[in-house]
Amino acid sequence: MITRDAVLEVLGNITETELKKDIVSANLVEELNISGNEIDLVVGVTNPAFHARKRMQEAIEFNLKRVLGADVTVKCTVKSVDAAVRNARRKVLPEVKYVVAIASGKGGVGKSTITANIAGGLVKQGYKVGIVDADIYGPSMPTMFDVIGERPTMTEIDGKSLIEPVKAKGLKLLSIGFFTDPTNAVVWRGPMASKALTQMLTDTNWGELDFLLIDLPPGTGDIHLSLLQTVPLDGVVIVSTPQEVALADARRGVQMFKMDTMKVPILGIVENMAWFTPAELPNNKYYIFGRDGAKNLAAGLQVPFLGSIPLIQGVCEAGDLGNPAVFQVDTMVSAHFDELVTTFVSEIQKIKD
């Protein structure tokens, strides 16, 4: 017969990674019911990300079956503890509700443009938003938000000096571009770039935010690994064009974040430059890079498709002028971005719930 003490003894050897304590002594076992050979329990974790909850569930089921017998039936529900407790215990970015990375398998697909417009669309919907421009070798957010000449200031909070992010278009922004000469190339080895990203995340006064978007450099490498070691991501958005060469890299990007060592939820794929629409023919669509490539990729990989953004001259011009296209009033492209943002919010809420 399975006893409550026997179950708790097993659970007492499972550690909650952020608290560095076992889940029993940390009072994270909220419910425990035993009926014959069946164990039904509810456990809390301080990291609300899907991959963290999944890992905890797998650890509990594996250890209970290993100690108490393979024939034991375990029904384990893992949920994040309430916001107040989580914020009090979370070591990195405790006041940020969602931390989301925007990534691409290759450069030139408009990842930074998508990041800027998702951020702007979230601001339009009333959310508190921040952006970390982690594209170390090609920072573009200062240009896209017309703050090239700005420099972050320092502030002291609880005796610690922190970077105060630049404010632009109703959001908070921090970019490596604020700390380097825009006329010179950034020639850094991987460890230097990773350290810069870590400082922008941990040594900055982000305050209370609904969303912190991280614009990653293209490809896979040190920056991506350092990010995951620094802060648990709530999800990642992959940006691609319909072009086959871009899709191949986007596929690798999705697989990277799905790796057992990462396990970051894929919020979805965005198809940028989906079609070309000339200004003088607003109802015409020319699929110059192929049609529905990223949409079909999302279906094939069984991840959400967030939406398509057309190749329109106004999107490029808006970014160059420091006023992302999503802020335009009653235009076709702003409507596309608004729809993308709504779908993005819906997908992250599905994962977090």
N, C-alpha and C positions, 0 to 999 in steps of 0.2 A: 504493500500500500504506500502510495506517495504521500508524504507529510509536508506540511507547510514549511517546517524547519529545514527539511532536505532541499526544497526548492530555493529557499532564501540563502542557504549555504552556497548553492551553485551561483545564484545571482550576485552574491557578495564577492565573487571572483571576476566579475565583468566590470570593466572600468569605463566611466563616461569620459571621453577623451579631453573635453574642454575643461572639465572640473578637476581632472586628475584624481578622481575618487571613485570607489565602486558605487554602483547604482543603488545598493541597499543603504549604505551609510549616508549617501547624498539624498535620501528620501525621494528617490525618483520612481520607486515601485508604487504606483498609485492604486492599482487594484490587483488582487491575486485570488483566484477561485480555483479550487481543485475538486474534481468529480471523478472518482475512480482513476482511470488512466489518462484523464484529460486535464490539461493545465491551461487556464484562461487568464491572461494578465495584461495590464496596461502599464506601460513604462514611459516616462518623460525623458526628453533630451534637451539640452540647452541650444543645440544647433538645429534650426528648423529646416535646413536643406534636406531634400529628398534622399540624397546619397548617404547623409549621416544617419537618418532614421532607418534606411534600409540596412546599413551595416550593423546597427544595434539590433534590429530584428533578427538578422542572420546569426549574430553572435549568441543571442539568447536561445534561439531554437537549437543551434548546434550544441551548445554546452549542456542544455537540459537533456537532450537525447543521448549525448555522450556519457553523462553521469547516471541518469535515471533509466536509460534503456531506449533502444531504437524504436520500440513499439509505443512510446509515449506520444500522445497527440498534443501539440503545442499551438495555441492560438494566441499570438502576440500582437498587440497593437502598440505602436510607438508613435508618440505625438510630441510636439514641442511644448515645453512648459510655457506658462502664461508670459506675456510680453514683459511685464515688470520684472519677473524673476530672470528671464533670459537676458534682458538688458543689463541687469545688475551683474550677471555672471560672465557675459561675453567679453572677452579680453580685447578683441579687435573690432573697431567700428560698432560699439555697443548701441548707439542711437540710430543706426541705419536699419531700416526695415528689410529692404531687398538690395543685395549686391549682385549685379549682373554684368557679365563680360560680353563684349561684342567682338567677334573674331571672324577671320577669313583665312582660307587656306593659302591664298596668294594675294599679292598687292594689286592695286588698280581696279578693284571691284566696287569701290565706293563705300567701304566700311565706315570711314570717319564721317562721311556725309550721312549715312544711315544713323550713326550714333548721335550726331548733332540734332538731327530732326526728330528722332525718338525722344531725346531729352526735351527738346522744345515742345513737342506734342504733350508730353507729361506735364510740363509747366502749364500749358494751356488748359489742361484738365484739373488744375489746382493742386498738383502734387509738389512736394519739396524735393528738388533734384540736384544731384551733383555729378560732375564728370571728372574722371581721372584720365588724362591723355597719356596712356602708357606706351604709345607708339614712339619709343625712344628715338629712333633714327629718322622719323618723319613726322614730327608733331604738327598737327594742322588745326587744332581747336582754337588757338589764339587768333588765327586768321578767320575761321568760321564764325567767331563771336566778336570780331572786331576789337580785340584787346591785345594786339601785338605789343604795344608799348607799356602795358601794365606789368607791375612786379608785385608778387605776393608780399605781404607784411608779416611780422611776427607778433604773436600775442602770448601772454602768459596765463595759464590756467592751472590752478592747484600747484603752483610752483614749477610747472614744466613749460618750457618754451615750445610753442606750436606754430606751424605755418597757417596763416589765414588765407584761405582760397580767394581767388579773384571772383567778383560777382559780375555776372553779365546776363542779360535777357531773363532775369528772374531766377537764375540758377547759380550754383557754386562751381568753379572751374579751377583745376590745377593741371598744369602741363609742364613737361620737361622743357618746352619751348620758352617758358618764363625764366629759365635759369641758364640758357645757353645763347650764344650769339647766332641769330637767325641766318647770318651770311656765311657761317662756317659749318662744315659737316660735323656731326657728332660721332667721334671715333672712339667708342668704348668697347671694352671686352664684356662678355656676358655678366660676370660678377658685379661690375660697376653699374650696368643697366639694371640688374636685379635689385641692387641696393637702393638705387634711385626710386624704383617703383615701391619698394617696401616703405621708404621714408614718406612718399606721397600718400600712402595709405595710413600709416601708423603715427606719423608725426605732424598731422594736419588737424586743425579744428573744424571737422566736418559738421559737428553738431547734429541736430535731429533732422534726418532725411527719410523720405519715403523710398527713394531710389538713388543708388550710386551706380552709375554706368562706367565701365572701364573699357576704354578703347584700346584694344590690344594691337601689337604689331602683327603683320601678316605671318603666316606660317606657324611652325611649332618650334619651341626652343626654351631657353633659360627663363625668359620673361614669364611664359605660361606656367612653368613649374614653380617659380618663385611666388607667383600670385596664389596658387593653390596651397602653398606652404604657409602663406601669410594670413589669408582670410578664406573662410568657407564661402564658396560661391553658391548663390541660390539658383543660378541658371546661366546658360550661355546662349547667345543668338549667333548663328552662322550666316554670313552674307556672301552671296555669290551672284555672278551673272549667268545667263542661260548658256553661255559658251562652254563647250565640252572640256576645254583645258582648265577652266575655272571650276567646273563641276567636279573634276577628278580631285582637285586640291580641297574643295569643300567637303567631299566625302572623307578624305583623310582627316580633316579637322574635326568632323563629327566623331569619327572613330577614336581620335585622341582623347576627347573629353569623355568618351564612354569606357575608356580603359579602366581596369580594376583599381589601378593606383590613383585614378582621378574621380571617376563616377560623378561627373557634374551633370545635372539634368539639362537636356537640350530643350530650350524653350521653343525653338523652331528655326526655320530657314527663311531668309528674306531674299527674294529675287530682285536684284537691282539692274537697271538698264534693260528692263524686260522687253521694251519695244521703243521705237523712236517715233515721236509725234512732232512734226514741224509746227512752228507757231502759226503759220498761215493756213495750215490744214489741221485744226485741233481735233477733228474726228477721225483722222487717219492713223493707222498703226502699222509700222514697218518693223518686222522682227529681224533686225540685222544681225543679232547674235544667236539666233535660234529661238524657238518658241517653247515655253513652259519647261525648260530644262531643270531649273531649281525646284519647281513645283513637283515634277516627276521624281526628282532625287529625294525630296522629302517623303513622298509616298513610298518609294522603294526602301528607304531607311526606317520607315515607320516613325517619323518624327513630325511634329506639326509644321504646316506651311503658314507663315505669318502674313504674307502678302507680296504683291508685285509693285515695283516703283518704276515708272517709265523714264526713258532717257529724254530729258527735256532741257533745253538750253537754260531755262530759268532756274533750274536746280543748281547748276554750276555757278551761274551769275550770283545767285543769292548767297551761296557759300563764300564766294570771293569777296562779296561786299560785307560780310560779317552779319548777315541776317538770314538764318536758315529758312528754306522755302516753306516749312510748316507754319511759319508766322504770317504768311501771305493770307489775305482775306478773300475767301470765296474763289479760289483758283482750283483748277483740276488737280494739280500736284499736291496742294495742301490737303485736299480731300483724301487723296491716296495715303498721305502720311498720317492723317487723323485716323483713318481706318486701320492702318498698320499698328498704331499706338493702342487703339482699343483692343485689338486682337492680342497684342503683346501683354497688356495688363490682364486680360482674361486667362491667358496661358500660365502666367506666373502664379496667379491666384489658384489655379487648378493644382499646381504642383505643391504650393505651400499648404493648401487645405488637405 
